[in-house]
Amino acid sequence: MDFDAVPALSRASVDSAGHRRGDDEWLAKAWADTNTRVLVLEGGEPGSHGWQALLAKQSRALVTTGRTRELVLTTPEQAPKGERYLLGSDGERAYFAVRSDQELTANPVAEPASLREVGAVLDDHDTGLFTRAIALANWNATHGFCPRCGSRTRIEKAGHVRVCEEEGTEQFPRMDPAVIMLVHRERDGRDEALLGHNPNWDARRFSVLAGFVDAGESLEQAVVREVAEETGVIVEDPRYLSSQPWPFPRSLMVGYTARAVGETTATDDEISEVRWFTRPELAAAAEAGEVILPGRVSIARTLIEHWFGGRLPGGW
């Protein structure tokens, strides 16, 4: 139960330098500095949500293909044209991202890869930069028009604000909060975890439960409601574990555990099958390939392995 509860995409080591976003003089000097590094993003499809977003074409960046995977960063002079976002500064150099319309191409030492593909294998430095870049790129790509009057918006403050060209109102990056929870119970002296299967997945795929937070609802209320709606299980004692940005396109996943105490009628069709697993049963099913668990880039895997108390094999 003491297994690492830090999700892969929650890792970062570069300061976001929020105080520099509105400093045009500093931004200009940073962009002219040959020491500055730029992450070039290939445009994706940022408008989908949930499992559909994972099937969409996602923004990619060049990543080395050696044993140690690393982002391929370039200089401002070598960067292509495109929207520019400040990612942060580590005190020695500034980091930007550029969202380009050009398609990235592989070379002998690097290949295009999405955050979902490599987010769990990059180090804290690169994962933090890539996650922030994708989040900003997806938000800017879907907020080109003012939600109040429909006029065009322009990018300001190094990609962290958009301003309506008609009214001058400001729009800031938004996130859609979602709860994700591992439900557990004690039965016959054994601890069991509940995993669910979505009908759109491979038949062997199982994961924890998740859902968006309703308007006027607390995170804990959302945990209780979502579990009941999707599985017909009544839970109590939702306990926060950790959170993770999930920029596909703009979610913040808030991880909980919750204890099952009863049953009700499920009212949702998102989950077609649920299974209770003891720790030995889950380990055996994962080892045999009977059950395929979420990949390590997701907080879902973090919740499962935290409950299990160690690493499990496999993953999609």
Order of alpha helices (4+ residues) and beta strands (2+ residues): alpha-beta-alpha-beta-beta-beta-beta-alpha-alpha-beta-beta-beta-beta-beta-beta-alpha-beta-beta-beta-alpha-alpha
